[in-house]
């Protein structure tokens, strides 16, 4: 009996139209992905209806932000979902288009874009509200296994950020954020990438300043956080760095699922 492999790719595209011009969809065509999760799409459905944004054999589900050119998440999937969930049940963050989930027979996959708090205290407080809502509405009482794919805007440990000493008071590496991530994993979830790859200097985002990408001065803030159901099913992980489609790198993970 052949055990099926499910390939899931996640990337913050920092504008899907910009990423398409940089070759993202040309690359995706050859990746044999079952599910692709995009964050920070920053486009309406009418703006991405051309063939350039379609992938043969995959259907797209998109959640737009109310504010044009802002946020937004999408999922491309090979298999027809049982249902889609495009809200987390909070007016503030649903208006920002930060969540979409596709549910299948045995599990669900979500594309989620966590707020950044780097622009100031008000947005950091919004980020904390989002973390609380994530716990209450997306974790609590969940019956079916799930993989949350996306830009969490948090570097979990010192290993996940190059300059950890200088960033301990900066959003994305605050003690409160990292403790929240600790608790998330204690609630029956795994960091799928770290489940396989324990190496240092594995980052998914780099600043556009100071040749950060060239020198690999980065942060690992993009994750696939999966229910413990997937504990022994993670088979291969990769951060793709050979081409630059945005300031984030694609995270590719293969899961081996029983029939």
NORPEDA-V139733 format. One record per run of one state. SS is the DSSP state (A for helix, B for strand, O for the rest). FROM is the first residue (numbers start at 0). LEN is the number of residues. If there is no record, write none. Layout:
{{SS;FROM;LEN} {SS;FROM;LEN}}
This chain:
{{O;0;3} {B;3;9} {O;12;3} {A;15;6} {O;21;2} {A;23;5} {O;28;6} {B;34;5} {O;39;5} {A;44;4} {O;48;2} {A;50;3} {O;53;5} {B;58;5} {O;63;9} {B;72;5} {O;77;5} {B;82;3} {O;85;5} {A;90;4} {O;94;4} {B;98;5} {O;103;3} {B;106;7} {O;113;7} {A;120;19} {O;139;5} {B;144;7} {O;151;6} {A;157;3} {B;160;1} {O;161;3} {A;164;3} {O;167;7} {A;174;12} {O;186;2} {B;188;3} {A;191;5} {O;196;8} {B;204;2} {O;206;11} {B;217;2} {O;219;2} {B;221;6} {A;227;3} {O;230;3} {B;233;7} {O;240;7} {B;247;1} {O;248;1} {B;249;8} {O;257;2}}
